[in-house]
Each structure stands twice: as C-alpha cells, then as structure tokens.
C-alpha cells in the first residue's frame, strides 16, 4: 500500500470553482458600485441551481434547500475599497477621493481601472505624484496623502479628459490575481481578497449544502457597502430574519514583520474563529464544537469590542440575529497585494458546512 507521501495531492477546489474565484477577484466593484460583482455572484449561484435574488440596495442572495429546517445566512461582502474621481482640471488630470480606508503610501505608481460613465467601459490610468527629483527634502520625507495624488489618463486637456471620465466615476487598482511562491504553493495575491474570498466561501457552502441535501435552508449573502458602514448586511438581515448568521471575512494575522503584536495567528493554519462581545456565545460554541468533532484546524481570536465586520451589524438587526464570525487570515489588507492561503479558504468552507450539519441535526432532534 502506498503511504501518504506517495499519494498525489488532491486539488483544494473543483476547477470551475477556482476559476470563478479568480474571475470574482478581478471584477471592479468598489463600495456603492457593486453591480458587476453581484451579477457574477448570481451567475455562479445559478450554475448549481440556487435561487438568486437581489434586494433594493444591491445585496445578492443565493438560496438552497428553501423551507427546510433552520434558516442559516452565510454573509460575505462583495464590495472592495477603491477611489473616486472628485475633480478634472484643465490639464486633464483627475483628483481623487477614497472609497474605503486606504493607506495612501501604497498608491503612488499604481495603475487603475476606471469604471467610465462617458465610454460605458474601462479607462486605464496611473496614480501619480510629483517626481522625486522635483521634491524638496521635506516633501520627500512626508508620507503622501490621497489629496496629494492625481490620476493621469493620458489626456492633454480637461475637455479631452471629460470625454473619458466623469466626476463620480469609481476606480480600482489594475491588479490581476496571481498564484505566488513555489509551483505547488497555495498562496494567492490580489486586490479585493477583502472580501471576495468571503463571498466565495458563502457560495461554496451553499453549493455543498445543496449537494449533500442538508436539512437547512442556507442563504449565501453577497452584501454591499461593508467598507463604507456595513449597510448592506443590516438591510439583508432585516429581510431574511435567519435563525443563525455566520459572517465570513478576512483578518490580519501576526506572521509578517512588524505584526507580531497581533499574536501567533498565521496563514496556512486554518480559519480564525472569533470570540467576543458582538458575537453570540452559544453559536460560537456550536461552531467550535463542529470544527473539533470534524478535526478541522482553526485558530482563535478574542474581540473585546467590535469586530469591524458585518457581524457588528447583523447581531443587532431586526429582532437580533444570532451571529458568529469566521475569518480567513490574509496579509496586507487594504493594499493592491492582499495575500491569502487557499488551504485556509478550503478549511473555512469545511468548518461552516460541518457547523450547518450540526445545527440541522440538532434542529431535527428538537422537533421530533
């Protein structure tokens, strides 16, 4: 008999699922402009027979096993941080403002994709600042602010620029998702890992719940507006009124230089399950028990105040939603080179499915 070392490693995801993740990561959809990401979410939901709907604010829903057992919502936000055109000057340069929380230090020199109103397509540009040769010593040493930057779209005048873009047009970094590391590495670098990864997890959980015919109504929720106040998840919970909610997001581990104060949380060691004051203790305990019984690796994080995720809103929406939080460890959040280990994504899916199976079984016993 061959030993484990002789066996070829099984792929973490079906080829179609991983291809969808790469496509979802590449869709430009900053907060307030999420339609394209919601449409991609619905497209994948339709591929496995989920019922797809969208609410008034743009949040996407994919429901399986409707009307069976408890209703469980799995929430991952589809919006990302970006920039927005605030002014076009007479020389054709665009001033910009932030959509979500940027560290402006990472922006100069980036390429951008602008979701153009005048053209109805994509306009490319570069984020620029005065060349270092022309800066005095004080300016060189000062960290740039978003207000110091402009976007060059190759226009020679304001009139030419206005044929390409309009004030209020959003943009994202022009970064393509890529595997990094050794050929067999599970590391993936991209913008929008925060939080298309969570939306992907939600959809995969729903797909598996349908395939396994789990006796629970599972609703994958692609919420909007998380980066600008978490309004999408709040509205969604008022409408759904689920019995339990699991929010899936990303969180910073402590395994990079300068981040050791965040503890020993690492990439590749499983999802991070939070315990804290804005989460429902009994539901978190269910999640932990399910992970332990299934032998799925996980990490723990304490949140004494808020989680800074949709969970802070879902728990108090409507009559109050019993809420837990599963976070995929991800490096370099709110930069164009966010990094995740796909093994953690796989384990996040597995632990949530195990939890749903546990909740469904408990519900069945309580109603017989």
KEKE-3310 file (N, C-alpha, C; in steps of 0.2 Angstrom, whole numbers, plus 5000, padded with zeros to 4 digits):
npx = (5004:5003:5011:5005:5014:5017:5005:4996:4993:4977:4966:4962:4950:4936:4939:4931:4926:4938:4941:4930:4932:4944:4939:4930:4938:4943:4934:4929:4923:4920:4914:4897:4896:4893:4887:4892:4900:4889:4882:4890:4891:4878:4878:4886:4879:4868:4873:4874:4861:4855:4843:4842:4842:4840:4842:4835:4845:4856:4862:4866:4858:4859:4849:4847:4839:4826:4815:4817:4821:4831:4834:4849:4860:4874:4886:4896:4905:4904:4909:4923:4938:4942:4944:4938:4933:4935:4938:4941:4954:4960:4971:4969:4970:4965:4959:4957:4946:4945:4937:4932:4945:4961:4978:4988:5001:5004:4999:5005:5011:5003:4993:4977:4960:4947:4929:4921:4909:4906:4911:4906:4913:4930:4942:4959:4972:4985:4991:4998:5012:5021:5037:5051:5063:5060:5055:5057:5067:5059:5047:5050:5051:5039:5025:5014:4997:4980:4975:4986:4988:4986:4977:4983:4976:4981:4976:4976:4970:4957:4945:4947:4949:4937:4929:4932:4931:4921:4916:4914:4915:4920:4935:4947:4962:4973:4976:4980:4974:4985:4994:5007:5024:5032:5030:5020:5013:5001:4997:4989:4989:4981:4971:4956:4954:4949:4933:4930:4934:4927:4914:4915:4917:4905:4896:4901:4898:4884:4883:4888:4879:4868:4871:4874:4861:4857:4847:4843:4839:4849:4857:4867:4875:4879:4885:4883:4892:4900:4913:4910:4902:4894:4880:4873:4873:4865:4853:4850:4848:4837:4827:4829:4828:4836:4838:4851:4867:4882:4895:4907:4924:4939:4955:4969:4984:4997:5009:5019:5033:5034:5021:5019:5013:5000:4999:5000:4994:4992:4995:4989:4986:4973:4955:4951:4943:4932:4930:4919:4912:4903:4897:4888:4888:4884:4882:4895:4901:4895:4900:4914:4913:4909:4920:4930:4925:4925:4938:4944:4956:4958:4960:4960:4953:4952:4939:4937:4929:4922:4921:4924:4918:4904:4897:4896:4885:4875:4871:4863:4852:4835:4825:4836:4850:4857:4874:4889:4907:4918:4934:4946:4963:4973:4986:4992:4981:4969:4978:4985:4990:4985:4986:4982:4980:4975:4972:4967:4955:4949:4947:4939:4927:4924:4923:4912:4902:4902:4897:4884:4878:4878:4870:4858:4855:4853:4842:4833:4831:4826:4813:4806)
npy = (4994:5011:5025:5040:5050:5046:5048:5058:5075:5080:5092:5108:5114:5112:5114:5123:5130:5136:5144:5153:5160:5167:5175:5182:5189:5198:5207:5224:5232:5243:5250:5255:5253:5240:5232:5224:5214:5208:5203:5193:5185:5180:5173:5162:5156:5152:5142:5131:5129:5137:5148:5164:5181:5199:5212:5229:5237:5232:5220:5203:5187:5169:5155:5139:5123:5128:5132:5121:5115:5125:5142:5148:5160:5165:5176:5186:5200:5209:5220:5231:5241:5257:5271:5287:5299:5315:5328:5336:5343:5358:5353:5340:5331:5320:5323:5313:5304:5294:5278:5269:5263:5268:5266:5279:5278:5266:5269:5278:5277:5266:5257:5260:5255:5263:5264:5269:5282:5291:5282:5270:5259:5253:5264:5266:5271:5280:5282:5296:5306:5321:5320:5312:5319:5332:5336:5344:5341:5340:5337:5325:5317:5317:5307:5303:5309:5305:5316:5322:5316:5312:5306:5301:5300:5300:5311:5327:5338:5346:5345:5334:5324:5324:5318:5305:5302:5305:5316:5308:5295:5279:5269:5256:5247:5241:5226:5210:5194:5182:5167:5164:5161:5144:5132:5123:5130:5137:5150:5165:5181:5196:5211:5215:5203:5205:5208:5197:5184:5180:5180:5170:5159:5159:5156:5143:5136:5135:5129:5116:5112:5110:5100:5090:5089:5094:5097:5111:5127:5136:5152:5160:5176:5190:5204:5222:5237:5236:5241:5254:5257:5246:5244:5236:5222:5224:5228:5217:5207:5211:5208:5194:5188:5177:5161:5159:5167:5167:5177:5179:5184:5193:5193:5201:5192:5188:5186:5193:5204:5216:5214:5206:5209:5205:5193:5174:5171:5164:5162:5148:5140:5137:5143:5158:5159:5170:5175:5185:5201:5206:5195:5180:5170:5156:5152:5153:5143:5132:5132:5130:5117:5110:5111:5105:5092:5087:5088:5098:5111:5126:5143:5154:5170:5184:5196:5210:5222:5228:5219:5225:5220:5214:5207:5215:5222:5213:5206:5214:5218:5219:5209:5205:5195:5179:5177:5172:5173:5169:5170:5172:5171:5184:5193:5210:5218:5230:5234:5234:5221:5210:5195:5178:5161:5147:5135:5139:5145:5134:5126:5135:5134:5121:5120:5128:5121:5109:5114:5119:5106:5101:5110:5108:5095:5095:5103:5095:5085:5091:5094:5083)
npz = (5000:4996:5005:5013:5008:4995:4988:4976:4978:4982:4973:4980:4976:4965:4947:4941:4951:4957:4946:4945:4957:4954:4944:4950:4959:4951:4946:4945:4958:4968:4984:4984:4970:4966:4957:4946:4953:4961:4950:4945:4956:4957:4945:4947:4957:4950:4943:4951:4954:4963:4970:4965:4970:4972:4983:4987:4989:4982:4987:4985:4984:4987:4988:4994:4997:5001:5014:5022:5038:5049:5045:5039:5037:5027:5026:5016:5011:4995:4990:4988:4992:4985:4973:4969:4956:4959:4954:4938:4931:4921:4913:4911:4921:4935:4950:4965:4978:4992:4992:5005:5017:5014:5015:5010:5006:4999:4986:4976:4959:4956:4944:4937:4935:4928:4930:4918:4915:4903:4892:4895:4898:4902:4908:4907:4919:4928:4945:4951:4957:4961:4953:4961:4960:4959:4971:4987:5002:5013:5007:5002:5013:5019:5021:5008:5005:5001:4995:4989:4977:4960:4945:4930:4915:4902:4895:4886:4889:4899:4892:4884:4894:4900:4890:4893:4906:4921:4934:4949:4944:4948:4953:4953:4958:4945:4945:4943:4949:4956:4958:4969:4974:4977:4963:4968:4977:4988:4989:4986:4978:4977:4973:4982:4989:5001:5001:4993:4994:5006:5000:4991:4999:5005:4995:4991:5002:5002:4990:4993:5003:4996:4988:4997:5002:5014:5029:5030:5027:5017:5015:5005:5006:4997:5002:5001:5002:5014:5017:5019:5030:5032:5028:5019:5024:5035:5031:5024:5034:5041:5031:5029:5041:5048:5057:5062:5059:5050:5048:5036:5033:5030:5040:5048:5051:5062:5057:5049:5046:5059:5064:5075:5087:5085:5088:5087:5076:5059:5042:5033:5043:5046:5047:5056:5071:5079:5096:5106:5111:5103:5097:5096:5110:5112:5099:5093:5101:5096:5083:5086:5092:5081:5072:5080:5082:5069:5066:5060:5057:5066:5071:5085:5090:5100:5103:5111:5109:5095:5080:5068:5056:5045:5055:5066:5064:5060:5071:5078:5070:5065:5075:5081:5077:5079:5079:5072:5068:5055:5050:5037:5037:5031:5023:5022:5021:5013:5003:4986:4985:4993:5002:5002:5009:5001:5007:5019:5015:5010:5022:5029:5022:5025:5039:5041:5034:5042:5054:5050:5047:5060:5066:5059:5062:5076:5076:5070:5079:5090:5085:5084)
capx = (5000:5007:5009:5003:5019:5016:4999:4996:4989:4970:4965:4958:4943:4935:4942:4926:4926:4944:4941:4926:4936:4949:4935:4926:4943:4945:4928:4929:4916:4920:4908:4892:4896:4894:4883:4896:4901:4883:4880:4895:4889:4872:4879:4889:4874:4864:4877:4872:4854:4852:4838:4846:4838:4844:4837:4834:4852:4860:4865:4864:4856:4858:4846:4846:4835:4822:4809:4819:4824:4833:4837:4856:4863:4882:4887:4902:4903:4907:4912:4930:4940:4944:4945:4933:4935:4932:4938:4945:4957:4960:4976:4966:4972:4959:4960:4953:4945:4945:4931:4935:4951:4967:4985:4990:5008:5004:4995:5008:5014:4999:4989:4970:4954:4941:4923:4919:4902:4906:4913:4902:4918:4935:4948:4965:4976:4991:4991:5005:5013:5027:5043:5056:5069:5057:5053:5062:5069:5053:5041:5052:5051:5032:5021:5009:4990:4976:4974:4992:4989:4981:4977:4984:4973:4983:4973:4980:4966:4951:4940:4949:4948:4930:4927:4934:4929:4916:4916:4910:4917:4925:4941:4951:4969:4973:4980:4977:4975:4991:4997:5014:5028:5034:5024:5014:5011:4993:4997:4986:4989:4976:4967:4949:4953:4944:4931:4928:4935:4921:4908:4916:4916:4897:4893:4903:4895:4878:4883:4889:4873:4863:4874:4873:4854:4857:4841:4843:4839:4855:4857:4873:4873:4884:4882:4886:4893:4903:4918:4908:4897:4890:4873:4870:4871:4860:4846:4849:4846:4830:4823:4829:4827:4838:4839:4858:4871:4889:4899:4914:4928:4947:4958:4976:4987:5003:5015:5023:5037:5030:5014:5019:5009:4994:4998:5003:4989:4996:4992:4990:4984:4966:4952:4951:4936:4932:4925:4919:4906:4897:4895:4883:4892:4882:4883:4902:4902:4892:4905:4920:4912:4908:4926:4934:4922:4927:4945:4946:4961:4956:4964:4956:4955:4947:4937:4933:4925:4919:4925:4925:4915:4897:4895:4894:4878:4870:4869:4858:4847:4828:4824:4843:4852:4862:4879:4896:4912:4924:4939:4951:4969:4975:4991:4992:4974:4968:4983:4983:4993:4982:4988:4979:4982:4969:4970:4963:4949:4945:4946:4934:4921:4923:4921:4905:4897:4901:4893:4877:4876:4877:4864:4852:4854:4850:4835:4828:4830:4821:4806:4803)
capy = (5000:5017:5029:5047:5054:5043:5049:5064:5079:5082:5099:5111:5116:5110:5118:5128:5134:5141:5149:5158:5164:5171:5180:5187:5194:5203:5211:5230:5233:5246:5251:5259:5252:5233:5228:5218:5208:5205:5199:5187:5181:5177:5169:5156:5153:5149:5136:5125:5128:5141:5153:5170:5187:5205:5217:5236:5241:5228:5214:5197:5181:5163:5151:5132:5120:5133:5129:5115:5116:5132:5146:5150:5165:5165:5183:5189:5206:5209:5227:5232:5248:5260:5278:5290:5305:5321:5334:5335:5350:5360:5350:5333:5327:5319:5322:5308:5303:5287:5274:5264:5265:5267:5269:5282:5276:5261:5271:5281:5272:5260:5258:5260:5254:5267:5262:5276:5284:5293:5277:5264:5254:5254:5268:5265:5277:5279:5286:5299:5312:5324:5315:5313:5324:5339:5337:5346:5336:5340:5334:5318:5313:5317:5302:5306:5309:5304:5323:5324:5312:5313:5301:5303:5295:5301:5316:5333:5344:5345:5343:5328:5320:5323:5313:5298:5300:5310:5316:5302:5288:5275:5266:5251:5245:5237:5221:5203:5189:5178:5162:5166:5156:5138:5129:5119:5134:5138:5157:5169:5188:5200:5216:5213:5197:5208:5202:5192:5177:5178:5179:5164:5154:5158:5152:5136:5132:5134:5123:5109:5111:5108:5093:5085:5089:5096:5099:5118:5132:5140:5158:5164:5183:5194:5210:5228:5243:5234:5246:5261:5257:5239:5245:5230:5217:5226:5228:5210:5203:5213:5205:5187:5185:5170:5158:5160:5170:5167:5181:5177:5190:5191:5197:5201:5188:5191:5182:5197:5208:5221:5212:5201:5211:5203:5186:5169:5169:5163:5159:5141:5136:5137:5149:5161:5160:5175:5175:5192:5204:5207:5189:5176:5165:5149:5150:5152:5137:5127:5132:5127:5110:5107:5111:5100:5085:5086:5088:5104:5115:5133:5147:5158:5177:5187:5203:5213:5227:5227:5215:5228:5217:5214:5204:5220:5224:5208:5204:5219:5219:5217:5206:5202:5189:5175:5178:5170:5176:5165:5175:5169:5175:5187:5198:5216:5221:5237:5236:5230:5214:5206:5188:5173:5154:5144:5130:5142:5146:5127:5124:5139:5131:5114:5121:5131:5116:5105:5118:5119:5100:5100:5114:5105:5088:5097:5106:5089:5081:5095:5095:5076)
capz = (5000:4996:5010:5011:5004:4988:4985:4973:4982:4979:4972:4985:4974:4958:4943:4939:4957:4957:4940:4947:4962:4951:4940:4955:4962:4945:4944:4948:4962:4975:4988:4980:4963:4966:4952:4942:4957:4962:4945:4945:4962:4955:4939:4950:4961:4945:4940:4955:4955:4969:4969:4965:4971:4974:4986:4984:4989:4978:4990:4981:4989:4984:4992:4993:5002:5004:5018:5026:5044:5051:5040:5040:5032:5027:5024:5014:5007:4988:4989:4989:4993:4978:4973:4965:4953:4963:4950:4932:4930:4914:4910:4910:4927:4939:4958:4968:4985:4994:4994:5010:5020:5010:5017:5004:5005:4994:4980:4970:4954:4954:4938:4939:4930:4930:4928:4915:4913:4896:4887:4896:4898:4907:4906:4911:4921:4933:4950:4950:4961:4958:4953:4967:4958:4960:4978:4992:5007:5017:5004:5001:5019:5021:5018:5004:5007:4994:4992:4985:4971:4954:4941:4923:4910:4895:4891:4885:4891:4903:4888:4882:4899:4901:4885:4895:4913:4923:4941:4952:4942:4953:4950:4957:4956:4940:4948:4941:4954:4954:4962:4970:4978:4973:4959:4972:4983:4989:4990:4980:4979:4973:4977:4983:4993:5006:5004:4988:4997:5010:4996:4988:5004:5006:4989:4991:5007:4999:4985:4996:5007:4991:4985:5002:5004:5022:5031:5032:5021:5018:5011:5004:5005:4995:5005:4998:5007:5020:5018:5020:5035:5033:5027:5015:5028:5040:5027:5022:5040:5042:5026:5029:5048:5049:5064:5063:5054:5050:5044:5033:5031:5031:5045:5048:5055:5065:5054:5045:5050:5062:5066:5080:5092:5083:5091:5083:5070:5054:5035:5032:5049:5046:5048:5063:5074:5084:5102:5108:5114:5097:5094:5101:5113:5111:5092:5093:5104:5091:5078:5089:5093:5075:5070:5084:5080:5062:5065:5055:5060:5066:5076:5089:5091:5105:5101:5117:5107:5089:5075:5061:5050:5045:5061:5071:5062:5059:5078:5081:5065:5067:5082:5083:5074:5082:5074:5073:5063:5053:5046:5033:5038:5024:5024:5018:5019:5010:4998:4980:4985:4998:5001:5006:5008:4998:5011:5024:5012:5010:5029:5031:5019:5028:5046:5041:5032:5047:5058:5047:5048:5067:5068:5056:5066:5082:5075:5068:5085:5094:5083:5083)
cpx = (5004:5005:5007:5007:5019:5010:4999:4991:4982:4969:4961:4950:4942:4937:4938:4926:4932:4944:4936:4929:4940:4945:4932:4931:4944:4940:4929:4923:4917:4914:4903:4892:4897:4891:4886:4897:4895:4881:4884:4893:4883:4873:4882:4883:4869:4867:4876:4865:4851:4847:4841:4841:4843:4839:4838:4841:4857:4864:4862:4863:4856:4856:4845:4842:4830:4816:4811:4823:4826:4835:4844:4858:4871:4883:4894:4901:4907:4910:4920:4932:4942:4945:4939:4935:4932:4933:4943:4948:4958:4966:4974:4968:4966:4962:4955:4952:4945:4938:4934:4942:4958:4973:4988:4997:5009:5001:5000:5012:5009:4995:4982:4965:4949:4935:4920:4912:4902:4907:4909:4907:4923:4940:4953:4969:4981:4990:4998:5005:5020:5033:5048:5061:5066:5054:5059:5063:5063:5048:5043:5050:5044:5028:5015:5002:4986:4976:4980:4992:4984:4982:4978:4981:4975:4980:4977:4977:4960:4946:4941:4947:4941:4926:4928:4931:4924:4917:4911:4911:4922:4930:4944:4958:4969:4978:4976:4979:4980:4993:5005:5017:5030:5028:5019:5012:5003:4992:4994:4987:4985:4974:4960:4948:4949:4939:4928:4929:4929:4915:4909:4915:4908:4894:4895:4900:4888:4878:4884:4883:4868:4865:4873:4866:4854:4850:4841:4843:4845:4855:4863:4871:4879:4883:4886:4888:4897:4909:4916:4902:4893:4883:4870:4868:4866:4853:4845:4846:4839:4825:4823:4827:4829:4838:4846:4862:4878:4892:4906:4918:4935:4949:4965:4979:4993:5009:5019:5027:5033:5023:5014:5015:5001:4993:5001:4999:4993:4992:4994:4988:4977:4962:4952:4944:4936:4927:4925:4912:4901:4896:4891:4887:4890:4883:4890:4904:4900:4898:4911:4919:4912:4915:4930:4931:4924:4934:4948:4950:4958:4960:4958:4958:4950:4946:4933:4928:4921:4924:4927:4923:4907:4894:4892:4887:4873:4867:4863:4852:4841:4827:4831:4845:4858:4868:4886:4901:4917:4928:4944:4957:4971:4980:4989:4985:4974:4975:4981:4986:4991:4984:4984:4981:4976:4967:4966:4956:4945:4943:4940:4927:4919:4920:4913:4900:4896:4897:4885:4874:4874:4870:4857:4850:4851:4843:4830:4827:4825:4814:4803:4801)
cpy = (5006:5021:5036:5051:5052:5046:5056:5069:5081:5090:5102:5112:5112:5115:5124:5133:5139:5146:5154:5162:5169:5177:5185:5192:5199:5208:5218:5232:5237:5248:5256:5257:5244:5229:5222:5212:5204:5200:5192:5182:5177:5172:5162:5152:5149:5142:5130:5125:5132:5146:5160:5176:5192:5209:5224:5239:5237:5222:5208:5191:5175:5158:5144:5129:5124:5129:5123:5117:5123:5136:5149:5154:5165:5171:5184:5195:5206:5215:5227:5240:5251:5267:5281:5297:5311:5328:5333:5342:5352:5356:5343:5328:5326:5318:5317:5308:5296:5284:5268:5267:5263:5270:5272:5280:5271:5263:5274:5276:5266:5262:5257:5258:5258:5265:5269:5277:5286:5287:5271:5258:5255:5259:5267:5271:5275:5284:5289:5305:5315:5320:5317:5318:5331:5341:5339:5341:5335:5336:5326:5314:5313:5311:5305:5305:5308:5311:5325:5321:5314:5307:5303:5298:5296:5307:5323:5339:5342:5342:5336:5323:5319:5319:5306:5297:5306:5310:5311:5295:5285:5271:5261:5250:5240:5231:5214:5198:5184:5173:5165:5161:5150:5136:5126:5124:5135:5146:5160:5176:5191:5206:5212:5206:5199:5211:5197:5185:5175:5177:5172:5158:5153:5154:5145:5132:5131:5129:5116:5107:5108:5101:5088:5084:5089:5099:5106:5122:5137:5146:5161:5171:5187:5201:5216:5233:5242:5239:5253:5261:5251:5239:5239:5224:5218:5226:5221:5206:5205:5209:5197:5184:5178:5168:5159:5163:5169:5172:5179:5183:5188:5195:5196:5196:5191:5188:5186:5201:5214:5220:5207:5202:5208:5195:5181:5167:5169:5161:5152:5137:5136:5143:5152:5162:5165:5174:5183:5195:5206:5201:5185:5170:5158:5147:5149:5145:5131:5126:5128:5119:5107:5106:5105:5093:5083:5086:5093:5109:5122:5136:5152:5165:5180:5194:5206:5218:5225:5222:5219:5224:5217:5211:5209:5223:5219:5206:5208:5221:5216:5215:5204:5195:5185:5174:5175:5173:5171:5170:5171:5174:5178:5193:5204:5219:5228:5239:5232:5223:5210:5199:5183:5166:5150:5138:5133:5143:5139:5125:5129:5137:5125:5115:5124:5125:5111:5108:5118:5112:5098:5104:5110:5098:5090:5099:5100:5085:5085:5096:5088:5073)
cpz = (5000:5002:5008:5007:4997:4984:4982:4978:4979:4978:4978:4983:4967:4953:4942:4945:4958:4952:4942:4952:4959:4947:4945:4958:4957:4944:4948:4951:4968:4978:4985:4973:4962:4961:4949:4947:4959:4957:4944:4950:4960:4949:4942:4954:4956:4943:4944:4957:4961:4966:4970:4966:4973:4977:4984:4984:4985:4981:4986:4986:4984:4989:4990:4998:5005:5008:5022:5032:5046:5045:5042:5035:5033:5023:5022:5009:5000:4986:4991:4990:4986:4979:4969:4962:4957:4959:4944:4931:4922:4910:4909:4916:4931:4946:4960:4975:4986:4995:4999:5012:5017:5015:5010:5002:4999:4987:4974:4966:4953:4947:4940:4933:4932:4926:4925:4913:4905:4891:4889:4897:4903:4904:4910:4913:4926:4939:4951:4956:4958:4958:4959:4966:4959:4967:4982:4997:5011:5014:5003:5007:5022:5018:5014:5007:5000:4991:4988:4979:4966:4950:4934:4919:4903:4891:4891:4888:4896:4898:4885:4887:4900:4896:4888:4902:4915:4931:4944:4949:4947:4949:4956:4954:4950:4941:4946:4946:4951:4959:4963:4974:4974:4968:4962:4978:4983:4990:4984:4982:4974:4977:4978:4986:4999:5002:4999:4990:5002:5006:4993:4993:5005:5001:4989:4996:5005:4994:4988:5000:5002:4989:4990:5005:5012:5023:5034:5026:5022:5012:5010:5002:5003:4996:5002:5004:5013:5022:5020:5025:5036:5032:5024:5019:5033:5037:5025:5028:5041:5037:5028:5036:5049:5056:5066:5057:5055:5045:5042:5031:5032:5037:5045:5053:5058:5063:5049:5049:5053:5065:5071:5086:5091:5085:5086:5078:5064:5047:5035:5038:5051:5048:5055:5065:5080:5090:5105:5110:5109:5094:5099:5103:5111:5103:5090:5095:5099:5086:5080:5089:5086:5072:5073:5082:5073:5061:5060:5059:5060:5071:5079:5090:5096:5103:5107:5115:5101:5085:5069:5055:5050:5051:5066:5070:5062:5066:5080:5076:5067:5074:5085:5080:5077:5077:5077:5067:5062:5048:5043:5034:5031:5026:5019:5016:5017:5007:4992:4980:4991:4997:5005:5004:5006:5003:5017:5021:5012:5017:5031:5029:5023:5035:5046:5039:5038:5053:5056:5048:5055:5069:5065:5060:5073:5082:5074:5075:5090:5092:5082:5090)
residu = (UNK:UNK:UNK:UNK:UNK:UNK:UNK:UNK:UNK:UNK:UNK:UNK:UNK:UNK:UNK:UNK:UNK:UNK:UNK:UNK:UNK:UNK:UNK:UNK:UNK:UNK:UNK:UNK:UNK:UNK:UNK:UNK:UNK:UNK:UNK:UNK:UNK:UNK:UNK:UNK:UNK:UNK:UNK:UNK:UNK:UNK:UNK:UNK:UNK:UNK:UNK:UNK:UNK:UNK:UNK:UNK:UNK:UNK:UNK:UNK:UNK:UNK:UNK:UNK:UNK:UNK:UNK:UNK:UNK:UNK:UNK:UNK:UNK:UNK:UNK:UNK:UNK:UNK:UNK:UNK:UNK:UNK:UNK:UNK:UNK:UNK:UNK:UNK:UNK:UNK:UNK:UNK:UNK:UNK:UNK:UNK:UNK:UNK:UNK:UNK:UNK:UNK:UNK:UNK:UNK:UNK:UNK:UNK:UNK:UNK:UNK:UNK:UNK:UNK:UNK:UNK:UNK:UNK:UNK:UNK:UNK:UNK:UNK:UNK:UNK:UNK:UNK:UNK:UNK:UNK:UNK:UNK:UNK:UNK:UNK:UNK:UNK:UNK:UNK:UNK:UNK:UNK:UNK:UNK:UNK:UNK:UNK:UNK:UNK:UNK:UNK:UNK:UNK:UNK:UNK:UNK:UNK:UNK:UNK:UNK:UNK:UNK:UNK:UNK:UNK:UNK:UNK:UNK:UNK:UNK:UNK:UNK:UNK:UNK:UNK:UNK:UNK:UNK:UNK:UNK:UNK:UNK:UNK:UNK:UNK:UNK:UNK:UNK:UNK:UNK:UNK:UNK:UNK:UNK:UNK:UNK:UNK:UNK:UNK:UNK:UNK:UNK:UNK:UNK:UNK:UNK:UNK:UNK:UNK:UNK:UNK:UNK:UNK:UNK:UNK:UNK:UNK:UNK:UNK:UNK:UNK:UNK:UNK:UNK:UNK:UNK:UNK:UNK:UNK:UNK:UNK:UNK:UNK:UNK:UNK:UNK:UNK:UNK:UNK:UNK:UNK:UNK:UNK:UNK:UNK:UNK:UNK:UNK:UNK:UNK:UNK:UNK:UNK:UNK:UNK:UNK:UNK:UNK:UNK:UNK:UNK:UNK:UNK:UNK:UNK:UNK:UNK:UNK:UNK:UNK:UNK:UNK:UNK:UNK:UNK:UNK:UNK:UNK:UNK:UNK:UNK:UNK:UNK:UNK:UNK:UNK:UNK:UNK:UNK:UNK:UNK:UNK:UNK:UNK:UNK:UNK:UNK:UNK:UNK:UNK:UNK:UNK:UNK:UNK:UNK:UNK:UNK:UNK:UNK:UNK:UNK:UNK:UNK:UNK:UNK:UNK:UNK:UNK:UNK:UNK:UNK:UNK:UNK:UNK:UNK:UNK:UNK:UNK:UNK:UNK:UNK:UNK:UNK:UNK:UNK:UNK:UNK:UNK:UNK:UNK:UNK:UNK:UNK:UNK:UNK:UNK:UNK:UNK:UNK:UNK:UNK:UNK:UNK:UNK:UNK:UNK:UNK:UNK:UNK:UNK:UNK:UNK:UNK:UNK:UNK:UNK:UNK:UNK)
# end
